[in-house]
Amino acid sequence: MQALKDRLAASETGIDDMKVENAAQDAELTAVKTRLAATETEVENLQKITEESKVAFSAGLTDSGFIEAGDTELNLVFSRIITNAGEAYSSTTGFFRAPVRGVYYFRFTVMDLLASRYMGIRMFKNGQQLMGLHEYNTDGYASYLSSGLTVQLEVGDKVNLKIPAGSRLYDNVNNHSTFSGFLLFPL
């Protein structure tokens, strides 16, 4: 009889040990499930950021020849879309609108046939001038201005190009004057 009691006590101790081990495994399983859910959320967020960060555009100015500013500066509308991944550039307004917070690179090249004229171009971010270039030439041959900037933008920030009063640009089907930009990386 004592032998049965000893075996019963040993079995009860073994069951108690298994209960403790099972509780530890349940806690570990709950922790793993929590980490898995967090990882799945992070993957979804990264996929969303990856989709949103597909931002790149290039556009030609026009195919109709000269564009002149007259007595006031003129916002340039590059209406000949070459590419517009992410649809962040408007060929109606000439503004690029940042869809994600990040660092962007913008580049432009403009051309005119200068004969005792100024050619100028200015880049703006939210109405504030970032840079400006000017050229004066008298030979009547094609002259180009080209530059680029890396700019940090917040969601909704706008970038555009203008020509100053009295300036003129030229473009045709060969896309001599272009505006391009793309997201380098999101922040």
N, C-alpha and C positions, 0 to 999 in steps of 0.2 A: 504494500500500500504506500509506503514512504517513497518507493521508487516511482510510483505513478504521480505522487504529489510533486516530486522533484522534476519529473518530465513536464508536468503541467506548468509549474513555475517557470521552467526554462522556455517553454513554448510561449507563455505570456510575455516574458522578457523579450523574446524574439519578435513577437507581434508589436510590442511597444517600440522596439528599435526600428521596425519597418514603418510604423506610423510616423516616427520622427523623420526618417529618410524620405518617406512619401511627401511629408509637409515641406521639406527642404526642396524636393524636386518640383513641387507645385509652385513654390516661390520663385525658383529659378525659371520655370516655364513662363510664369507671369512676366518676369523681367525680360525674357527673350521676346515675348509677344509685344511688350511695350517698345523695345528697341526696334523690332521689325516694323511696327506701325510708324515710328519716327523715321526710319529709313525709307519706307514707302512714300511718306509725305515729302521727304527731302528729294527723292527721285522725281516725284511729280513736279515739285517746284523747280528743279533743275531743268526738266523737260520744258516747262513753261518759259523759263528764262532763255533757254536755247531757241525756242520758237520766236520769242519776242526779239531776240538779239540778231535775227536775220534782217539786217537793215543795210541797204546799199542802193545808191542811185547814181545815175549819170544822165545828163540831159543836154541837148544842143539848144542854142538860143533861138534860132529861127531859120527859115530858108528864104527869107524875103529881102535880104540885103542889109541896108543901114538901119540902125536903131539910134535915135538922137534924144538927148535929155532935154533940150530947150533951156528955159530960164530956171528950172528947178531940177533937183536930182530926180532920177527915174529908177523905180524898183524894176529889176530885171526879172522877167518871167521866161525861164528856159522851157519852152513848150514842146520841144522834140525829145520825148522820153526815149532813152536808149535802154535803160533798165531802171526798175523801181521796186526792188525787193523790200517788202514791208510797207510799201505805199506811204512812206513818210514824207516824200517830196510832192508838192502840189504843182502841177503844170498849169494850173489856173491862177494861182496867187504868186508863185515863185518862191514860196517859203518852204523850208524844211522844218518839220516839227518833230522833236525827239520823242519817240514812243517809249523809250526806257532811259533810266538814269545811267549815264556812262560816259566814256571818253570816245569822241568821234574825230575822224579826220576828214577835212574838207579841202577840195582842190578846185581851182578854176584856171582856165586859159581863155583869154579874150583877144580878139584881133580887130584891127581897123586898117584902112588904107589911108595913111596920114599924109596930108599935104598942108603943112603949116597949121596943124591942129593938135589939141591935147586929147589924149585918150586916158581915161581914168576908170578905176574900179574900186569899190569899197565893200568889205564884208562886215555884216552886222549880226549881233546876237541880241535878241530881244530889244532891238532898236538902238543898241549901243555899238558904235563902230569898234571893230576888232583890228582892222588893218585897212590900208589904202595904198594903191599904187598908181603912178601917173607916168605918162610918156609923152614927149613932144618930138615930132619928127617932121621934116620938110621934104623928104624925097618922094613922097607919093606911093611908096611901096608898102607892102604888108608889114605891119609891126604887131608884136604880140606882147601881152603881159600875162604872167603865169605865176602862181604861188599857191601855198597851202598852209593850213593851220591844224593843230591838234587842239580840241576844245572839249572841256568837261561840260556836259549838259544835264539838266534835270528834266524829268518828264514834262513835256509841253513847251520847253524852250524852243525858240524859233531862230533859224539862221537864214539870211538872205543876202543877195548882192544888189548893189545899186551903182549907177553911174552918176557922177557929179554933173551939175548944171554945165551946159556947154560941151559936154563930152559926147562921143559917138562911138559905136561899135559896128562891126560888120560880121555877118554870118550868111552862109548859104547851105546847100545840101551837103557840103563837105564837113560840117560841124567844126568850123574854125574856133568858135566860142562855145565852151562847155563848162558845166558846173557838176561836180561829183562829190559824194560823201559816203562814208560808211562808219559803222560802229566798230571801234577797235576792241572794246571790252565793256561789259556792264559793270556797274558799281553797286 
